[in-house]
Amino acid sequence: MGQSLRGKTTRLRTHFGLHELASAGRVRMYDLEQAMSWKQPFLQALEESDRQKLGELVYASERAIFLRQQELKNSSDHHEERSEMSVAEVALQTIRTHKLGCLG
């Protein structure tokens, strides 16, 4: 199971990397900065091994995702970012369950 989670973590890091956003070329700087507001703590959580810091990063990631979702609530754009946030939420729940031992 540990190896499986590690493989998923590697794929998520690659998927949510800065190069993905920047390579699109059509992404405005403001959009890039706003997307990174939740991606930065999320990517850090994928790397963190200290349980206390990991818990803090998971909380920070979930909060940042929630705030970004509120910003995009009335926008018909940002479909890719919305999809990425959904994937990130599932990954954070997996971290909560398997690495932090939290239920629900």
PDB file as gemmi writes it, atoms N, CA and C in Angstrom:
CRYST1    1.000    1.000    1.000  90.00  90.00  90.00 P 1                      
ATOM      1  N   MET A   1       0.816  -1.185   0.000  1.00  0.00           N  
ATOM      2  CA  MET A   1       0.000   0.000   0.000  1.00  0.00           C  
ATOM      3  C   MET A   1       0.863   1.253   0.000  1.00  0.00           C  
ATOM      4  N   GLY A   2       1.980   1.285   0.793  1.00  0.00           N  
ATOM      5  CA  GLY A   2       2.846   2.442   0.838  1.00  0.00           C  
ATOM      6  C   GLY A   2       3.409   2.786  -0.529  1.00  0.00           C  
ATOM      7  N   GLN A   3       3.808   1.774  -1.258  1.00  0.00           N  
ATOM      8  CA  GLN A   3       4.362   2.012  -2.585  1.00  0.00           C  
ATOM      9  C   GLN A   3       3.300   2.561  -3.520  1.00  0.00           C  
ATOM     10  N   SER A   4       2.087   2.070  -3.400  1.00  0.00           N  
ATOM     11  CA  SER A   4       0.992   2.557  -4.226  1.00  0.00           C  
ATOM     12  C   SER A   4       0.729   4.038  -3.946  1.00  0.00           C  
ATOM     13  N   LEU A   5       0.694   4.414  -2.690  1.00  0.00           N  
ATOM     14  CA  LEU A   5       0.478   5.808  -2.315  1.00  0.00           C  
ATOM     15  C   LEU A   5       1.637   6.672  -2.806  1.00  0.00           C  
ATOM     16  N   ARG A   6       2.859   6.148  -2.720  1.00  0.00           N  
ATOM     17  CA  ARG A   6       4.029   6.870  -3.193  1.00  0.00           C  
ATOM     18  C   ARG A   6       3.944   7.117  -4.701  1.00  0.00           C  
ATOM     19  N   GLY A   7       3.510   6.121  -5.455  1.00  0.00           N  
ATOM     20  CA  GLY A   7       3.362   6.279  -6.905  1.00  0.00           C  
ATOM     21  C   GLY A   7       2.329   7.330  -7.251  1.00  0.00           C  
ATOM     22  N   LYS A   8       1.217   7.325  -6.508  1.00  0.00           N  
ATOM     23  CA  LYS A   8       0.174   8.327  -6.736  1.00  0.00           C  
ATOM     24  C   LYS A   8       0.699   9.715  -6.416  1.00  0.00           C  
ATOM     25  N   THR A   9       1.492   9.828  -5.356  1.00  0.00           N  
ATOM     26  CA  THR A   9       2.066  11.112  -4.960  1.00  0.00           C  
ATOM     27  C   THR A   9       2.964  11.652  -6.068  1.00  0.00           C  
ATOM     28  N   THR A  10       3.779  10.802  -6.655  1.00  0.00           N  
ATOM     29  CA  THR A  10       4.663  11.228  -7.744  1.00  0.00           C  
ATOM     30  C   THR A  10       3.851  11.719  -8.935  1.00  0.00           C  
ATOM     31  N   ARG A  11       2.803  10.983  -9.295  1.00  0.00           N  
ATOM     32  CA  ARG A  11       1.967  11.407 -10.419  1.00  0.00           C  
ATOM     33  C   ARG A  11       1.276  12.733 -10.121  1.00  0.00           C  
ATOM     34  N   LEU A  12       0.807  12.932  -8.898  1.00  0.00           N  
ATOM     35  CA  LEU A  12       0.146  14.188  -8.542  1.00  0.00           C  
ATOM     36  C   LEU A  12       1.119  15.355  -8.592  1.00  0.00           C  
ATOM     37  N   ARG A  13       2.339  15.140  -8.093  1.00  0.00           N  
ATOM     38  CA  ARG A  13       3.340  16.215  -8.144  1.00  0.00           C  
ATOM     39  C   ARG A  13       3.586  16.636  -9.582  1.00  0.00           C  
ATOM     40  N   THR A  14       3.703  15.674 -10.470  1.00  0.00           N  
ATOM     41  CA  THR A  14       3.937  15.970 -11.877  1.00  0.00           C  
ATOM     42  C   THR A  14       2.735  16.697 -12.473  1.00  0.00           C  
ATOM     43  N   HIS A  15       1.543  16.215 -12.163  1.00  0.00           N  
ATOM     44  CA  HIS A  15       0.326  16.800 -12.726  1.00  0.00           C  
ATOM     45  C   HIS A  15       0.125  18.238 -12.283  1.00  0.00           C  
ATOM     46  N   PHE A  16       0.411  18.528 -11.033  1.00  0.00           N  
ATOM     47  CA  PHE A  16       0.143  19.856 -10.484  1.00  0.00           C  
ATOM     48  C   PHE A  16       1.345  20.776 -10.530  1.00  0.00           C  
ATOM     49  N   GLY A  17       2.370  20.430 -11.282  1.00  0.00           N  
ATOM     50  CA  GLY A  17       3.584  21.237 -11.350  1.00  0.00           C  
ATOM     51  C   GLY A  17       3.373  22.566 -12.057  1.00  0.00           C  
ATOM     52  N   LEU A  18       4.236  23.502 -11.756  1.00  0.00           N  
ATOM     53  CA  LEU A  18       4.175  24.828 -12.374  1.00  0.00           C  
ATOM     54  C   LEU A  18       4.294  24.763 -13.887  1.00  0.00           C  
ATOM     55  N   HIS A  19       5.116  23.846 -14.386  1.00  0.00           N  
ATOM     56  CA  HIS A  19       5.322  23.801 -15.829  1.00  0.00           C  
ATOM     57  C   HIS A  19       4.032  23.518 -16.574  1.00  0.00           C  
ATOM     58  N   GLU A  20       3.097  22.816 -15.944  1.00  0.00           N  
ATOM     59  CA  GLU A  20       1.809  22.539 -16.573  1.00  0.00           C  
ATOM     60  C   GLU A  20       1.048  23.835 -16.821  1.00  0.00           C  
ATOM     61  N   LEU A  21       1.046  24.716 -15.839  1.00  0.00           N  
ATOM     62  CA  LEU A  21       0.336  25.985 -15.978  1.00  0.00           C  
ATOM     63  C   LEU A  21       1.049  26.924 -16.939  1.00  0.00           C  
ATOM     64  N   ALA A  22       2.351  27.051 -16.760  1.00  0.00           N  
ATOM     65  CA  ALA A  22       3.103  28.008 -17.553  1.00  0.00           C  
ATOM     66  C   ALA A  22       3.168  27.604 -19.025  1.00  0.00           C  
ATOM     67  N   SER A  23       3.191  26.316 -19.301  1.00  0.00           N  
ATOM     68  CA  SER A  23       3.338  25.872 -20.682  1.00  0.00           C  
ATOM     69  C   SER A  23       2.096  26.163 -21.523  1.00  0.00           C  
ATOM     70  N   ALA A  24       0.979  26.410 -20.888  1.00  0.00           N  
ATOM     71  CA  ALA A  24      -0.245  26.679 -21.636  1.00  0.00           C  
ATOM     72  C   ALA A  24      -0.123  27.984 -22.428  1.00  0.00           C  
ATOM     73  N   GLY A  25       0.667  28.927 -21.947  1.00  0.00           N  
ATOM     74  CA  GLY A  25       0.895  30.163 -22.672  1.00  0.00           C  
ATOM     75  C   GLY A  25      -0.274  31.128 -22.622  1.00  0.00           C  
ATOM     76  N   ARG A  26      -1.462  30.622 -22.476  1.00  0.00           N  
ATOM     77  CA  ARG A  26      -2.645  31.480 -22.465  1.00  0.00           C  
ATOM     78  C   ARG A  26      -3.064  31.846 -21.040  1.00  0.00           C  
ATOM     79  N   VAL A  27      -2.328  31.380 -20.062  1.00  0.00           N  
ATOM     80  CA  VAL A  27      -2.656  31.635 -18.664  1.00  0.00           C  
ATOM     81  C   VAL A  27      -2.147  33.019 -18.276  1.00  0.00           C  
ATOM     82  N   ARG A  28      -3.030  33.830 -17.733  1.00  0.00           N  
ATOM     83  CA  ARG A  28      -2.635  35.163 -17.269  1.00  0.00           C  
ATOM     84  C   ARG A  28      -1.883  35.032 -15.958  1.00  0.00           C  
ATOM     85  N   MET A  29      -1.016  35.994 -15.667  1.00  0.00           N  
ATOM     86  CA  MET A  29      -0.214  35.956 -14.452  1.00  0.00           C  
ATOM     87  C   MET A  29      -1.097  35.925 -13.210  1.00  0.00           C  
ATOM     88  N   TYR A  30      -2.184  36.699 -13.197  1.00  0.00           N  
ATOM     89  CA  TYR A  30      -3.086  36.699 -12.041  1.00  0.00           C  
ATOM     90  C   TYR A  30      -3.661  35.300 -11.816  1.00  0.00           C  
ATOM     91  N   ASP A  31      -4.097  34.653 -12.891  1.00  0.00           N  
ATOM     92  CA  ASP A  31      -4.657  33.311 -12.778  1.00  0.00           C  
ATOM     93  C   ASP A  31      -3.619  32.329 -12.247  1.00  0.00           C  
ATOM     94  N   LEU A  32      -2.389  32.464 -12.713  1.00  0.00           N  
ATOM     95  CA  LEU A  32      -1.315  31.600 -12.258  1.00  0.00           C  
ATOM     96  C   LEU A  32      -1.080  31.788 -10.763  1.00  0.00           C  
ATOM     97  N   GLU A  33      -1.033  33.032 -10.310  1.00  0.00           N  
ATOM     98  CA  GLU A  33      -0.818  33.312  -8.892  1.00  0.00           C  
ATOM     99  C   GLU A  33      -1.960  32.780  -8.043  1.00  0.00           C  
ATOM    100  N   GLN A  34      -3.183  32.947  -8.498  1.00  0.00           N  
ATOM    101  CA  GLN A  34      -4.339  32.470  -7.737  1.00  0.00           C  
ATOM    102  C   GLN A  34      -4.371  30.942  -7.678  1.00  0.00           C  
ATOM    103  N   ALA A  35      -4.063  30.303  -8.784  1.00  0.00           N  
ATOM    104  CA  ALA A  35      -4.021  28.842  -8.789  1.00  0.00           C  
ATOM    105  C   ALA A  35      -2.936  28.338  -7.853  1.00  0.00           C  
ATOM    106  N   MET A  36      -1.807  29.025  -7.806  1.00  0.00           N  
ATOM    107  CA  MET A  36      -0.711  28.599  -6.938  1.00  0.00           C  
ATOM    108  C   MET A  36      -1.032  28.816  -5.472  1.00  0.00           C  
ATOM    109  N   SER A  37      -2.009  29.663  -5.165  1.00  0.00           N  
ATOM    110  CA  SER A  37      -2.353  29.908  -3.763  1.00  0.00           C  
ATOM    111  C   SER A  37      -2.805  28.625  -3.072  1.00  0.00           C  
ATOM    112  N   TRP A  38      -3.397  27.709  -3.799  1.00  0.00           N  
ATOM    113  CA  TRP A  38      -3.783  26.424  -3.205  1.00  0.00           C  
ATOM    114  C   TRP A  38      -2.822  25.313  -3.609  1.00  0.00           C  
ATOM    115  N   LYS A  39      -2.172  25.437  -4.742  1.00  0.00           N  
ATOM    116  CA  LYS A  39      -1.269  24.376  -5.196  1.00  0.00           C  
ATOM    117  C   LYS A  39       0.003  24.310  -4.374  1.00  0.00           C  
ATOM    118  N   GLN A  40       0.494  25.459  -3.934  1.00  0.00           N  
ATOM    119  CA  GLN A  40       1.741  25.465  -3.167  1.00  0.00           C  
ATOM    120  C   GLN A  40       1.633  24.637  -1.883  1.00  0.00           C  
ATOM    121  N   PRO A  41       0.658  24.884  -1.016  1.00  0.00           N  
ATOM    122  CA  PRO A  41       0.585  24.041   0.190  1.00  0.00           C  
ATOM    123  C   PRO A  41       0.243  22.585  -0.146  1.00  0.00           C  
ATOM    124  N   PHE A  42      -0.525  22.376  -1.203  1.00  0.00           N  
ATOM    125  CA  PHE A  42      -0.868  21.013  -1.606  1.00  0.00           C  
ATOM    126  C   PHE A  42       0.386  20.247  -2.026  1.00  0.00           C  
ATOM    127  N   LEU A  43       1.220  20.857  -2.862  1.00  0.00           N  
ATOM    128  CA  LEU A  43       2.444  20.199  -3.298  1.00  0.00           C  
ATOM    129  C   LEU A  43       3.394  19.960  -2.125  1.00  0.00           C  
ATOM    130  N   GLN A  44       3.435  20.896  -1.186  1.00  0.00           N  
ATOM    131  CA  GLN A  44       4.267  20.711   0.005  1.00  0.00           C  
ATOM    132  C   GLN A  44       3.756  19.540   0.843  1.00  0.00           C  
ATOM    133  N   ALA A  45       2.442  19.411   0.928  1.00  0.00           N  
ATOM    134  CA  ALA A  45       1.853  18.296   1.691  1.00  0.00           C  
ATOM    135  C   ALA A  45       2.238  16.952   1.076  1.00  0.00           C  
ATOM    136  N   LEU A  46       2.329  16.898  -0.235  1.00  0.00           N  
ATOM    137  CA  LEU A  46       2.705  15.649  -0.902  1.00  0.00           C  
ATOM    138  C   LEU A  46       4.118  15.212  -0.542  1.00  0.00           C  
ATOM    139  N   GLU A  47       4.958  16.170  -0.170  1.00  0.00           N  
ATOM    140  CA  GLU A  47       6.362  15.886   0.142  1.00  0.00           C  
ATOM    141  C   GLU A  47       6.640  15.722   1.636  1.00  0.00           C  
ATOM    142  N   GLU A  48       5.760  16.232   2.482  1.00  0.00           N  
ATOM    143  CA  GLU A  48       6.032  16.317   3.926  1.00  0.00           C  
ATOM    144  C   GLU A  48       5.976  14.947   4.600  1.00  0.00           C  
ATOM    145  N   SER A  49       6.947  14.689   5.461  1.00  0.00           N  
ATOM    146  CA  SER A  49       6.956  13.428   6.207  1.00  0.00           C  
ATOM    147  C   SER A  49       6.655  13.632   7.697  1.00  0.00           C  
ATOM    148  N   ASP A  50       6.856  14.837   8.201  1.00  0.00           N  
ATOM    149  CA  ASP A  50       6.565  15.131   9.601  1.00  0.00           C  
ATOM    150  C   ASP A  50       5.048  15.231   9.791  1.00  0.00           C  
ATOM    151  N   ARG A  51       4.501  14.415  10.689  1.00  0.00           N  
ATOM    152  CA  ARG A  51       3.044  14.346  10.872  1.00  0.00           C  
ATOM    153  C   ARG A  51       2.415  15.683  11.252  1.00  0.00           C  
ATOM    154  N   GLN A  52       3.046  16.413  12.155  1.00  0.00           N  
ATOM    155  CA  GLN A  52       2.469  17.685  12.585  1.00  0.00           C  
ATOM    156  C   GLN A  52       2.444  18.685  11.429  1.00  0.00           C  
ATOM    157  N   LYS A  53       3.564  18.804  10.737  1.00  0.00           N  
ATOM    158  CA  LYS A  53       3.620  19.723   9.596  1.00  0.00           C  
ATOM    159  C   LYS A  53       2.662  19.274   8.501  1.00  0.00           C  
ATOM    160  N   LEU A  54       2.568  17.962   8.300  1.00  0.00           N  
ATOM    161  CA  LEU A  54       1.667  17.433   7.279  1.00  0.00           C  
ATOM    162  C   LEU A  54       0.224  17.808   7.598  1.00  0.00           C  
ATOM    163  N   GLY A  55      -0.167  17.657   8.859  1.00  0.00           N  
ATOM    164  CA  GLY A  55      -1.518  18.039   9.261  1.00  0.00           C  
ATOM    165  C   GLY A  55      -1.796  19.509   9.008  1.00  0.00           C  
ATOM    166  N   GLU A  56      -0.814  20.351   9.299  1.00  0.00           N  
ATOM    167  CA  GLU A  56      -0.961  21.783   9.060  1.00  0.00           C  
ATOM    168  C   GLU A  56      -1.084  22.084   7.567  1.00  0.00           C  
ATOM    169  N   LEU A  57      -0.293  21.391   6.755  1.00  0.00           N  
ATOM    170  CA  LEU A  57      -0.336  21.610   5.307  1.00  0.00           C  
ATOM    171  C   LEU A  57      -1.640  21.101   4.693  1.00  0.00           C  
ATOM    172  N   VAL A  58      -2.142  19.991   5.205  1.00  0.00           N  
ATOM    173  CA  VAL A  58      -3.422  19.476   4.712  1.00  0.00           C  
ATOM    174  C   VAL A  58      -4.518  20.491   5.012  1.00  0.00           C  
ATOM    175  N   TYR A  59      -4.528  21.005   6.246  1.00  0.00           N  
ATOM    176  CA  TYR A  59      -5.523  22.014   6.612  1.00  0.00           C  
ATOM    177  C   TYR A  59      -5.382  23.264   5.736  1.00  0.00           C  
ATOM    178  N   ALA A  60      -4.136  23.737   5.563  1.00  0.00           N  
ATOM    179  CA  ALA A  60      -3.894  24.936   4.746  1.00  0.00           C  
ATOM    180  C   ALA A  60      -4.333  24.706   3.298  1.00  0.00           C  
ATOM    181  N   SER A  61      -4.075  23.516   2.780  1.00  0.00           N  
ATOM    182  CA  SER A  61      -4.470  23.190   1.409  1.00  0.00           C  
ATOM    183  C   SER A  61      -5.982  23.179   1.261  1.00  0.00           C  
ATOM    184  N   GLU A  62      -6.655  22.532   2.200  1.00  0.00           N  
ATOM    185  CA  GLU A  62      -8.116  22.455   2.133  1.00  0.00           C  
ATOM    186  C   GLU A  62      -8.745  23.841   2.236  1.00  0.00           C  
ATOM    187  N   ARG A  63      -8.198  24.664   3.102  1.00  0.00           N  
ATOM    188  CA  ARG A  63      -8.714  26.029   3.250  1.00  0.00           C  
ATOM    189  C   ARG A  63      -8.477  26.840   1.973  1.00  0.00           C  
ATOM    190  N   ALA A  64      -7.279  26.733   1.417  1.00  0.00           N  
ATOM    191  CA  ALA A  64      -6.950  27.476   0.195  1.00  0.00           C  
ATOM    192  C   ALA A  64      -7.815  27.011  -0.980  1.00  0.00           C  
ATOM    193  N   ILE A  65      -8.077  25.717  -1.061  1.00  0.00           N  
ATOM    194  CA  ILE A  65      -8.949  25.202  -2.122  1.00  0.00           C  
ATOM    195  C   ILE A  65     -10.361  25.752  -1.949  1.00  0.00           C  
ATOM    196  N   PHE A  66     -10.854  25.743  -0.721  1.00  0.00           N  
ATOM    197  CA  PHE A  66     -12.187  26.276  -0.457  1.00  0.00           C  
ATOM    198  C   PHE A  66     -12.287  27.750  -0.870  1.00  0.00           C  
ATOM    199  N   LEU A  67     -11.276  28.540  -0.485  1.00  0.00           N  
ATOM    200  CA  LEU A  67     -11.288  29.967  -0.820  1.00  0.00           C  
ATOM    201  C   LEU A  67     -11.224  30.178  -2.330  1.00  0.00           C  
ATOM    202  N   ARG A  68     -10.401  29.379  -3.007  1.00  0.00           N  
ATOM    203  CA  ARG A  68     -10.314  29.506  -4.464  1.00  0.00           C  
ATOM    204  C   ARG A  68     -11.630  29.100  -5.128  1.00  0.00           C  
ATOM    205  N   GLN A  69     -12.273  28.071  -4.608  1.00  0.00           N  
ATOM    206  CA  GLN A  69     -13.580  27.669  -5.147  1.00  0.00           C  
ATOM    207  C   GLN A  69     -14.592  28.789  -4.984  1.00  0.00           C  
ATOM    208  N   GLN A  70     -14.521  29.514  -3.871  1.00  0.00           N  
ATOM    209  CA  GLN A  70     -15.420  30.646  -3.660  1.00  0.00           C  
ATOM    210  C   GLN A  70     -15.144  31.752  -4.674  1.00  0.00           C  
ATOM    211  N   GLU A  71     -13.863  31.985  -4.973  1.00  0.00           N  
ATOM    212  CA  GLU A  71     -13.500  32.996  -5.969  1.00  0.00           C  
ATOM    213  C   GLU A  71     -14.052  32.637  -7.354  1.00  0.00           C  
ATOM    214  N   LEU A  72     -14.067  31.361  -7.667  1.00  0.00           N  
ATOM    215  CA  LEU A  72     -14.484  30.904  -8.995  1.00  0.00           C  
ATOM    216  C   LEU A  72     -15.973  30.584  -9.078  1.00  0.00           C  
ATOM    217  N   LYS A  73     -16.677  30.762  -7.981  1.00  0.00           N  
ATOM    218  CA  LYS A  73     -18.084  30.353  -7.890  1.00  0.00           C  
ATOM    219  C   LYS A  73     -18.936  30.894  -9.031  1.00  0.00           C  
ATOM    220  N   ASN A  74     -18.745  32.120  -9.416  1.00  0.00           N  
ATOM    221  CA  ASN A  74     -19.580  32.748 -10.445  1.00  0.00           C  
ATOM    222  C   ASN A  74     -18.898  32.821 -11.808  1.00  0.00           C  
ATOM    223  N   SER A  75     -17.816  32.102 -11.959  1.00  0.00           N  
ATOM    224  CA  SER A  75     -17.075  32.119 -13.219  1.00  0.00           C  
ATOM    225  C   SER A  75     -17.395  30.861 -14.027  1.00  0.00           C  
ATOM    226  N   SER A  76     -17.531  31.038 -15.320  1.00  0.00           N  
ATOM    227  CA  SER A  76     -17.776  29.878 -16.177  1.00  0.00           C  
ATOM    228  C   SER A  76     -16.463  29.346 -16.754  1.00  0.00           C  
ATOM    229  N   ASP A  77     -15.351  29.978 -16.418  1.00  0.00           N  
ATOM    230  CA  ASP A  77     -14.027  29.562 -16.887  1.00  0.00           C  
ATOM    231  C   ASP A  77     -13.343  28.675 -15.841  1.00  0.00           C  
ATOM    232  N   HIS A  78     -12.091  28.405 -16.060  1.00  0.00           N  
ATOM    233  CA  HIS A  78     -11.232  27.690 -15.105  1.00  0.00           C  
ATOM    234  C   HIS A  78     -11.653  26.226 -14.917  1.00  0.00           C  
ATOM    235  N   HIS A  79     -12.130  25.597 -15.966  1.00  0.00           N  
ATOM    236  CA  HIS A  79     -12.579  24.203 -15.864  1.00  0.00           C  
ATOM    237  C   HIS A  79     -11.451  23.263 -15.445  1.00  0.00           C  
ATOM    238  N   GLU A  80     -10.274  23.460 -16.019  1.00  0.00           N  
ATOM    239  CA  GLU A  80      -9.141  22.597 -15.686  1.00  0.00           C  
ATOM    240  C   GLU A  80      -8.742  22.743 -14.226  1.00  0.00           C  
ATOM    241  N   GLU A  81      -8.709  23.984 -13.751  1.00  0.00           N  
ATOM    242  CA  GLU A  81      -8.339  24.203 -12.348  1.00  0.00           C  
ATOM    243  C   GLU A  81      -9.381  23.606 -11.412  1.00  0.00           C  
ATOM    244  N   ARG A  82     -10.636  23.731 -11.751  1.00  0.00           N  
ATOM    245  CA  ARG A  82     -11.696  23.126 -10.920  1.00  0.00           C  
ATOM    246  C   ARG A  82     -11.510  21.614 -10.838  1.00  0.00           C  
ATOM    247  N   SER A  83     -11.189  21.019 -11.968  1.00  0.00           N  
ATOM    248  CA  SER A  83     -10.951  19.579 -12.012  1.00  0.00           C  
ATOM    249  C   SER A  83      -9.740  19.210 -11.155  1.00  0.00           C  
ATOM    250  N   GLU A  84      -8.686  20.002 -11.243  1.00  0.00           N  
ATOM    251  CA  GLU A  84      -7.493  19.754 -10.436  1.00  0.00           C  
ATOM    252  C   GLU A  84      -7.799  19.871  -8.943  1.00  0.00           C  
ATOM    253  N   MET A  85      -8.632  20.832  -8.572  1.00  0.00           N  
ATOM    254  CA  MET A  85      -8.996  20.982  -7.167  1.00  0.00           C  
ATOM    255  C   MET A  85      -9.770  19.764  -6.672  1.00  0.00           C  
ATOM    256  N   SER A  86     -10.617  19.222  -7.509  1.00  0.00           N  
ATOM    257  CA  SER A  86     -11.368  18.018  -7.125  1.00  0.00           C  
ATOM    258  C   SER A  86     -10.419  16.848  -6.889  1.00  0.00           C  
ATOM    259  N   VAL A  87      -9.449  16.693  -7.767  1.00  0.00           N  
ATOM    260  CA  VAL A  87      -8.449  15.624  -7.602  1.00  0.00           C  
ATOM    261  C   VAL A  87      -7.637  15.868  -6.334  1.00  0.00           C  
ATOM    262  N   ALA A  88      -7.259  17.114  -6.096  1.00  0.00           N  
ATOM    263  CA  ALA A  88      -6.482  17.454  -4.908  1.00  0.00           C  
ATOM    264  C   ALA A  88      -7.267  17.159  -3.628  1.00  0.00           C  
ATOM    265  N   GLU A  89      -8.557  17.431  -3.633  1.00  0.00           N  
ATOM    266  CA  GLU A  89      -9.382  17.150  -2.453  1.00  0.00           C  
ATOM    267  C   GLU A  89      -9.399  15.659  -2.142  1.00  0.00           C  
ATOM    268  N   VAL A  90      -9.499  14.844  -3.162  1.00  0.00           N  
ATOM    269  CA  VAL A  90      -9.473  13.384  -2.959  1.00  0.00           C  
ATOM    270  C   VAL A  90      -8.106  12.966  -2.413  1.00  0.00           C  
ATOM    271  N   ALA A  91      -7.044  13.525  -2.978  1.00  0.00           N  
ATOM    272  CA  ALA A  91      -5.694  13.198  -2.516  1.00  0.00           C  
ATOM    273  C   ALA A  91      -5.498  13.620  -1.061  1.00  0.00           C  
ATOM    274  N   LEU A  92      -6.009  14.786  -0.692  1.00  0.00           N  
ATOM    275  CA  LEU A  92      -5.888  15.244   0.699  1.00  0.00           C  
ATOM    276  C   LEU A  92      -6.658  14.351   1.652  1.00  0.00           C  
ATOM    277  N   GLN A  93      -7.812  13.871   1.223  1.00  0.00           N  
ATOM    278  CA  GLN A  93      -8.575  12.943   2.064  1.00  0.00           C  
ATOM    279  C   GLN A  93      -7.808  11.633   2.234  1.00  0.00           C  
ATOM    280  N   THR A  94      -7.153  11.189   1.184  1.00  0.00           N  
ATOM    281  CA  THR A  94      -6.339   9.972   1.263  1.00  0.00           C  
ATOM    282  C   THR A  94      -5.181  10.170   2.234  1.00  0.00           C  
ATOM    283  N   ILE A  95      -4.541  11.318   2.175  1.00  0.00           N  
ATOM    284  CA  ILE A  95      -3.452  11.632   3.110  1.00  0.00           C  
ATOM    285  C   ILE A  95      -3.986  11.646   4.536  1.00  0.00           C  
ATOM    286  N   ARG A  96      -5.135  12.291   4.738  1.00  0.00           N  
ATOM    287  CA  ARG A  96      -5.737  12.339   6.081  1.00  0.00           C  
ATOM    288  C   ARG A  96      -5.965  10.931   6.628  1.00  0.00           C  
ATOM    289  N   THR A  97      -6.502  10.066   5.779  1.00  0.00           N  
ATOM    290  CA  THR A  97      -6.856   8.718   6.203  1.00  0.00           C  
ATOM    291  C   THR A  97      -5.630   7.840   6.417  1.00  0.00           C  
ATOM    292  N   HIS A  98      -4.728   7.810   5.429  1.00  0.00           N  
ATOM    293  CA  HIS A  98      -3.627   6.853   5.459  1.00  0.00           C  
ATOM    294  C   HIS A  98      -2.370   7.336   6.138  1.00  0.00           C  
ATOM    295  N   LYS A  99      -2.094   8.610   6.106  1.00  0.00           N  
ATOM    296  CA  LYS A  99      -0.874   9.118   6.733  1.00  0.00           C  
ATOM    297  C   LYS A  99      -1.125   9.736   8.104  1.00  0.00           C  
ATOM    298  N   LEU A 100      -2.314  10.328   8.277  1.00  0.00           N  
ATOM    299  CA  LEU A 100      -2.600  10.996   9.555  1.00  0.00           C  
ATOM    300  C   LEU A 100      -3.538  10.175  10.432  1.00  0.00           C  
ATOM    301  N   GLY A 101      -4.138   9.126   9.855  1.00  0.00           N  
ATOM    302  CA  GLY A 101      -5.006   8.255  10.630  1.00  0.00           C  
ATOM    303  C   GLY A 101      -6.332   8.880  11.023  1.00  0.00           C  
ATOM    304  N   CYS A 102      -6.780   9.878  10.277  1.00  0.00           N  
ATOM    305  CA  CYS A 102      -8.061  10.529  10.568  1.00  0.00           C  
ATOM    306  C   CYS A 102      -9.167   9.864   9.780  1.00  0.00           C  
ATOM    307  N   LEU A 103     -10.315   9.743  10.379  1.00  0.00           N  
ATOM    308  CA  LEU A 103     -11.481   9.196   9.683  1.00  0.00           C  
ATOM    309  C   LEU A 103     -12.432  10.334   9.356  1.00  0.00           C  
ATOM    310  N   GLY A 104     -12.981  10.301   8.141  1.00  0.00           N  
ATOM    311  CA  GLY A 104     -13.986  11.287   7.750  1.00  0.00           C  
ATOM    312  C   GLY A 104     -13.481  12.598   7.364  1.00  0.00           C  
TER     313      GLY A 104                                                      
END                                                                             
